[in-house]
Amino acid sequence: MRKFVVKFKVGGAELWRTAAIEKTTVDARNVAMAMVEFHRKNARASEKMTVTEVYEEG
């Protein structure tokens, strides 16, 4: 497993204007699985999240 950094926006209705960019790390085999793992970990989040960037850590 490799570590990937996932950058995402959290916010309300106008994410493109008002949201702050945050980041977290996930363990996955590739970029696609990193996005799946991110959404699985945050499935119960009350706020809308939009992934903006995924890259391998390091």
Beta strands, then each sheet from edge to edge (+ up, - down):
strand 1: 2-11
strand 2: 20-28
strand 3: 48-56
sheet 1: 2+ 1- 3+
end
